């Protein structure tokens, strides 16, 4: 598994966010970093959808957030940027 590639483009390495959660060769921190990147990508698609560009990232975003939740990740609102995309 190529960690650098997964951190840049999670969908190129994993089929679903659940695969990240169950990837035994990754630390919990690496799983969270990968899922946070995937969350950012899904939020980017949501912003595009809000601007009437085609695509629906809602199911993907829900899957990513559920995977992050299973890993015990909870965002710190004081550390998150005030954008629709959130931060990575």
C-alpha positions, 0 to 999 in steps of 0.5 A, spaced: 500 500 500 502 506 497 501 511 503 503 517 500 499 516 494 493 514 499 494 521 502 494 525 496 488 521 492 485 516 497 480 513 492 486 511 487 488 506 493 481 504 496 475 503 494 471 505 500 472 509 506 471 502 510 477 499 507 481 505 510 478 503 517 480 495 516 487 496 513 491 493 518 498 496 515 496 503 517 496 506 524 490 509 526 493 516 525 494 514 518 487 512 517 485 518 520 489 522 515 487 519 509 480 519 511 480 527 512 483 527 505 477 523 503 473 528 507 476 534 504 475 531 497 468 529 498 466 536 501 469 539 494 464 535 490 459 538 495 461 545 494 461 544 486 454 541 487 452 547 491 454 551 485 450 547 480 456 543 477 454 535 476 455 530 482 453 528 488 458 527 494 453 526 499 453 518 500 461 519 500 461 524 505 456 520 509 461 514 509 467 518 510 464 521 516 462 514 519 469 511 518 472 517 522 467 516 527 468 509 528 476 511 529 474 515 534 475 522 531 472 528 532 473 534 529 475 540 534 471 546 531 476 551 534 481 548 529 477 547 523 477 553 518 471 556 517 470 553 510 465 548 507 471 544 505 473 544 512 481 543 513 486 537 511 
